[in-house]
Every structure is written in structure tokens, then in C-alpha cells.
Amino acid sequence: MAEIRAEPFAFPLKKGAAALVVIDMQRDFAEEGGFGASLGNDVSRVTAIVPDVKRLIAGFRAAGLPIIHTMECHRPDLSDLPPAKRDRGAPKLRIGDEGPMGRILIAGEPGTAILPELAPVAGEVVIEKPGKGAFYATPLGDILAEKGIAQLVFAGVTTEVCVQTTMREANDRGYECLLVEEATESYFPEFKAAAIAMIRAQGAIVGWTAKLDDVLEGIA
Ligand code: TIU
């Protein structure tokens, strides 16, 4: 068993049972005219982590470890979009509306795609999810069980929304979870810091957090 330097204590890596989960690195959260911008957010914070997410993905590929990509999106007929989600707040564009990159957060639209620099390659799993958590209403749990995965390393956006929700879902399902600090981001720096602190508090109540270089060294 290898160890990864982490907080609040070393992460006990089981290399044959670990996978990377890259959450929602989509144009809709990173580019002007997408869902994130429609909610009033500064999306440049998301593009800034792309090089670090890319290094993390390259490390997992080089180590021959599984990679799972998620995409927050809905069916074109909106049958998996609860009105409570669509109608929340007063965004400039709602989910399903036509925007400059196609319909906002709809499967198959250009804006919903994963950023080209981080695009999945053949053999990598892509999970389309209608919720913030990647286990809700998706086959993720069955896919992980089939692959014998027990540990999940997390990257992606946003730290306190889809990343943290998925980590909490995974933690309750018995997975050991590790968040890579430079490979996740929020539209709110204070929320990223708070999410990292609350995840690893109380003896890793939700999971561990670690620096990118330490994760890359641990999985190599
Ligand atoms: N708004 C926000 O911070 N996040 C989301 O809506 N989805 C994800 O985090 N992917």
C-alpha cells in the first residue's frame, strides 16, 4: 500500500482500487454564455485550473488507472429537470434556453461538452448527471462496483457544489475520497477554502485533501 501525503493525515492508496473522478469540466461552467455565467459568476476562475486538471488526468492515464468524467446536463425534452431546479432564482438564461453555445446544460449541445483540453479518450467512462451529485439518477455506483473501485480521487468544479455533493454521496456509500486542491475551483474563493476545510475536518469526516504534486507522486 502506497501513501499519499494528505490532510488531515496520509491517504492509504490502494492503487488497484482507485479511480479519478473529474467533475463537470464543461464549457457551460467555464465559458461566457454558459450556465455558470448565466448565474452571474466570474467563469475565469474555472479556466485557470485547466492545466492542473490536465496534469492530474495525464498522471492517471500514465499509471493505467481508471478515469471517470461527469457532465451536469439534462435531456432535450427536460423530462429529468425538476421545475424547482429550472425556476430557481432569476438567471439571464434558464436550463434548456437557447444561448450562444446552444441550449443551456442540455446533453449533446456544444456548450455542454467537456473542455477540449480535458476531453475523455476511448475507454474512459462519461457519466451524464441531472443532479449536483454524480450518484443520483446515474449508473455510477454500478460501474464502480463492476470495476472493483474503493477509492475516488476528485477534481473539477465547483468545489462546494457538484464536487462536494458527489464526495458526500461517495463517502456515505463507503468510498475513501481524496480531493486534489489545485484541481478544483469555485466561483467563490472563500467557498473553496471552506469546502476543503470542512471535508477534512473531524478526522476526514468526508475525505482527505492533497496537493497535486503529492497525488502524482503517490500514483506514479
Ligand atoms: N453553480 C455552481 O456552483 N455549480 C453548479 O451548478 N454545478 C456544478 O458545480 N457542476
Boltz pocket constraint, residues with backbone or C-beta under 6 A from the ligand:
constraints:
  - pocket:
      binder: B
      contacts: [[A, 23], [A, 24], [A, 29], [A, 36], [A, 39], [A, 72], [A, 132], [A, 157], [A, 158], [A, 159], [A, 161], [A, 162], [A, 163], [A, 187]]
      max_distance: 6.0
